[in-house]
């Protein structure tokens, strides 16, 4: 269990014996719109929502009564392991905003809110759109690359071979130097791109990615999985903003379930020191 999950559960778990009045106060502090009612060993007993409280008030239920008496004893639940996108589909299907996550013994190990999953889903979709905007075939001409760079606004493009496998990185700086050397704009862009850019794998946090980009003074960082496929494209300007907000993770194009990621592996060193020296980030 991660520290984030532990903190969330501390806020939302309540005993079925707690008076309704106390549960209302805990609901107010948690700000989640619901509490997970659990026995002492954190076995799920039910789910207590704002709606349950409202209905109890309308029925003039004694506020000193146990909150377990008004909780939903058969809420929608799910089990680990689970990707957030799968949880979001389940919550959308049942039109619910809260989802207890249980282990095989029926203990509550996480508590998901639809508002958080929607945010992750939107961020992942945005990452996918960015990746689509920066991927260009190796055979595309420099002129075509210039036009795509202008549309993408990222200062760099990722050259990909079949199945989105990384072939190189093309920056504004590469194009400037090509123009100064009088290279024809009809030349394939792979001829002027950096063939060995610095990369990271999807387990990298935003903080570690930013550290690596600062170390090599680069503004663009392809995220490559173990098959060589480009799965995301990071910009230093975005990571700087994230770092200022004290964020410790970035949502990758396929990177759902970030709270359950294992510890990151050692930094993947670039092929050689300063491997983007010929391809500065513009």
C-alpha positions in Angstrom: 0.0 0.0 0.0 1.4 3.4 -1.0 1.6 6.3 1.4 -1.0 8.2 -0.7 -3.5 5.3 -0.5 -2.9 4.9 3.3 -3.7 8.6 3.8 -6.9 8.4 1.7 -8.1 5.4 3.6 -7.3 7.1 7.0 -9.6 9.9 5.9 -12.5 7.8 4.5 -12.7 4.6 6.6 -15.2 4.7 9.4 -16.5 2.0 11.8 -20.2 0.9 11.5 -20.6 1.7 15.2 -19.7 5.4 14.8 -22.7 7.7 15.4 -24.2 9.3 12.3 -23.3 12.7 13.6 -19.6 11.8 13.9 -19.7 10.2 10.4 -21.2 13.5 9.0 -18.3 15.4 10.6 -15.8 13.0 9.1 -17.5 13.3 5.7 -17.1 17.1 5.9 -13.4 16.8 6.7 -12.7 14.2 4.0 -14.5 16.1 1.2 -15.0 12.9 -0.7 -18.8 12.7 -0.6 -18.7 9.2 0.9 -17.0 7.1 3.6 -16.1 3.4 3.5 -17.7 1.6 6.4 -15.4 -1.1 7.6 -15.0 -3.6 10.5 -11.9 -3.5 12.7 -9.9 -5.6 10.2 -10.9 -3.3 7.4 -13.3 -5.8 5.9 -16.0 -3.9 3.9 -19.3 -3.4 5.7 -20.8 -0.8 3.4 -20.6 2.6 1.8 -22.0 5.8 3.4 -22.7 8.7 1.0 -24.0 12.2 1.3 -27.2 10.8 -0.2 -27.5 8.2 2.6 -27.2 11.0 5.1 -29.8 13.2 3.4 -32.3 10.4 3.3 -31.6 9.7 7.0 -32.3 13.4 7.8 -35.6 13.3 5.8 -36.6 10.2 7.8 -35.7 12.0 11.1 -33.3 9.2 12.0 -31.6 9.7 15.4 -28.1 11.2 14.7 -26.7 9.2 17.6 -27.6 5.9 15.8 -24.7 3.9 14.3 -23.8 5.0 10.8 -23.8 1.4 9.7 -27.6 1.4 10.0 -28.0 3.9 7.1 -25.0 2.7 5.0 -25.4 0.9 1.6 -24.6 -2.7 2.5 -24.2 -3.7 -1.2 -22.2 -1.0 -2.9 -20.5 -1.5 -6.3 -16.9 -2.7 -5.6 -13.9 -3.9 -7.5 -10.8 -5.9 -6.7 -7.1 -5.6 -7.2 -5.2 -5.6 -9.6 -7.1 -2.9 -11.5 -6.2 -0.1 -13.9 -7.8 3.2 -13.3 -9.2 3.3 -16.8 -11.1 0.0 -16.0 -12.3 1.6 -12.8 -13.5 4.6 -14.6 -15.5 2.5 -17.1 -17.1 0.6 -14.2 -18.0 3.9 -12.4 -19.4 5.4 -15.6 -21.5 2.3 -16.2 -23.1 2.4 -12.8 -23.0 6.2 -12.6 -21.3 6.2 -9.3 -18.6 8.6 -7.9 -17.0 6.3 -5.3 -15.5 2.8 -5.7 -14.0 0.7 -2.9 -11.2 -1.5 -4.0 -10.9 -4.9 -2.2 -8.2 -7.6 -1.9 -9.0 -11.3 -2.2 -9.9 -11.4 1.5 -12.5 -8.6 1.2 -10.3 -6.0 2.9 -10.5 -2.4 1.6 -7.1 -1.6 0.1 -8.0 1.6 -1.9 -10.8 4.0 -2.5 -11.2 5.6 -5.9 -13.1 8.8 -6.8 -14.4 9.3 -10.3 -13.3 13.0 -10.3 -9.7 11.9 -9.9 -10.0 9.2 -12.6 -11.5 11.6 -15.1 -8.6 14.0 -14.5 -6.1 11.2 -15.3 -8.1 10.1 -18.3 -8.1 13.6 -19.7 -4.4 14.0 -19.1 -3.6 10.7 -20.8 -5.8 11.7 -23.8 -3.9 15.0 -24.0 -0.6 13.1 -23.9 -1.8 10.9 -26.7 -2.7 13.9 -28.8 0.7 15.4 -28.2 2.4 12.2 -29.2 0.3 12.0 -32.3 1.4 15.5 -33.2 5.1 14.9 -32.8 5.6 11.5 -34.5 6.7 11.7 -38.1 7.9 9.0 -40.5 11.6 8.7 -41.1 11.0 9.2 -44.9 9.2 12.5 -44.5 11.1 15.5 -46.1 12.6 18.3 -44.1 9.9 20.6 -45.6 7.2 18.3 -44.3 8.9 18.2 -40.9 9.1 22.0 -40.8 5.3 22.2 -41.4 4.6 19.6 -38.7 6.9 21.3 -36.2 5.0 24.5 -36.8 1.7 22.8 -36.1 3.0 20.8 -33.0 4.7 23.8 -31.3 7.0 21.5 -29.4 10.3 22.4 -30.9 11.1 18.8 -31.8 9.6 15.8 -33.6 10.1 12.1 -33.0 11.1 10.0 -36.0 9.5 6.6 -35.9 9.8 3.5 -37.9 7.2 0.7 -38.0 4.9 0.3 -34.9 6.1 3.7 -33.4 9.6 2.4 -32.8 12.1 5.2 -32.1 14.4 6.1 -35.0 15.6 9.5 -34.1 14.8 13.0 -32.8 14.5 16.1 -35.0 14.7 19.6 -33.4 14.5 23.1 -34.6 18.2 23.3 -34.1 18.8 20.4 -36.6 16.7 22.3 -39.2 18.5 25.6 -38.7 21.9 23.9 -39.2 20.6 22.1 -42.3 19.5 25.4 -43.8 22.8 27.0 -43.0 24.6 24.1 -44.8 22.4 24.5 -47.8 20.7 21.1 -47.5 17.7 20.7 -49.8 14.3 20.8 -48.0 13.4 17.8 -50.1 16.0 15.7 -48.2 14.5 13.0 -45.8 14.4 14.5 -42.3 16.1 11.3 -41.0 19.3 12.5 -42.7 19.7 15.5 -40.3 18.1 14.1 -37.1 19.8 12.9 -34.0 19.8 9.1 -34.2 20.8 8.5 -30.5 18.7 10.8 -28.4 18.5 10.5 -24.6 15.4 8.5 -23.6 13.7 7.2 -20.5 11.3 4.4 -19.8 7.7 4.8 -18.7 8.4 4.2 -15.0 10.3 7.6 -14.7 8.7 10.2 -12.4 8.5 13.8 -13.5 11.1 14.8 -11.0 13.6 12.2 -12.3 12.9 13.1 -15.9 13.4 16.8 -15.2 16.7 16.0 -13.4 17.9 14.1 -16.5 16.9 16.8 -18.9 18.7 19.5 -16.8 21.7 17.2 -16.6 22.0 17.0 -20.4 20.5 20.5 -21.1 17.8 19.1 -23.4 14.2 20.2 -23.7 12.6 17.1 -25.2 12.6 13.6 -23.9 11.1 10.6 -25.7 9.6 7.9 -23.4 10.3 4.5 -24.8 9.1 1.1 -23.6 11.2 -2.1 -23.5 10.2 -2.9 -27.1 11.6 0.4 -28.4 8.1 2.0 -29.0 7.6 5.7 -28.2 4.8 5.9 -25.7 5.1 9.6 -24.6 7.0 12.7 -25.3 8.0 15.0 -22.4 8.8 18.7 -22.6 11.1 20.3 -20.0 8.7 23.4 -19.9 5.9 21.1 -18.7 8.0 19.3 -16.1 9.3 22.6 -14.7 5.8 23.6 -14.1 5.0 20.3 -12.5 8.0 20.5 -10.3 7.0 24.0 -9.1 3.6 22.5 -8.1 5.5 19.7 -6.2 4.1 17.0 -8.4 6.0 13.8 -8.3 4.5 11.9 -11.3 3.5 12.5 -14.8 0.8 10.6 -16.7 2.1 8.8 -19.7 0.2 8.0 -22.8 -0.5 4.5 -21.5 0.5 5.2 -17.9 -2.6 4.5 -15.9 -2.3 3.1 -12.4 0.6 5.4 -11.4 0.0 4.9 -7.7 0.8 1.3 -8.0 4.0 1.5 -10.0 7.0 -0.3 -8.6 10.1 1.7 -7.6 11.8 3.1 -10.7 14.8 1.2 -12.1 18.2 2.9 -12.2 18.6 5.8 -14.7 19.1 4.5 -18.3 22.3 6.2 -19.3 22.5 7.8 -22.8 24.6 6.0 -25.4 27.3 8.6 -24.9 27.8 11.7 -22.9 26.1 14.7 -24.5 24.4 12.4 -27.1 22.1 15.3 -28.1 25.0 17.7 -28.5 24.2 17.7 -32.2 20.6 18.2 -31.6 20.0 20.9 -29.0 16.4 21.6 -28.2 16.2 24.7 -30.3 
